Amino acid sequence: MIERIVDFSARNRFVVIALTAVLVILGLWSMKRIPLDAIPDLSDTQVIV
């Protein structure tokens, strides 16, 4: 299995580089979309019945 992956990667370098670039771009895009709280709410959740 790993031998086939290595063989494919060696024969198709452009595909591997393109997929890596796409994954990096998607990772950066998702990091920018994650909301960031300056002061996170650490209090206990309370439910009033």
C-alpha positions in Angstrom: 0.0 0.0 0.0 2.7 2.5 1.0 4.9 1.4 -1.9 2.1 2.2 -4.3 1.6 5.7 -2.7 5.4 6.4 -2.9 5.5 5.2 -6.5 2.5 7.3 -7.5 4.0 10.4 -5.8 7.3 9.9 -7.5 5.7 9.6 -10.9 3.2 12.5 -10.4 5.1 15.2 -8.6 2.9 18.0 -10.0 -0.3 16.3 -8.6 1.3 16.0 -5.2 2.6 19.6 -5.2 -0.8 20.9 -6.4 -2.7 18.9 -3.7 -0.3 20.1 -1.0 -0.8 23.7 -2.2 -4.6 23.3 -2.1 -4.5 21.8 1.4 -2.3 24.7 2.6 -4.7 27.3 1.1 -7.7 25.6 2.6 -6.0 25.5 6.0 -5.2 29.2 5.9 -8.7 30.0 4.8 -10.2 28.0 7.6 -7.9 29.6 10.2 -9.1 33.0 9.2 -12.8 32.0 9.5 -12.5 30.5 13.0 -14.0 33.0 15.5 -11.5 34.0 18.2 -12.8 35.1 21.7 -10.5 37.5 23.4 -11.9 36.4 26.8 -13.4 32.9 26.6 -16.4 32.1 28.8 -15.2 29.7 31.4 -18.3 29.8 33.7 -20.4 26.7 34.3 -23.5 26.3 32.1 -26.7 26.9 34.1 -30.2 25.8 33.1 -33.2 27.3 34.9 -36.2 25.1 35.0 
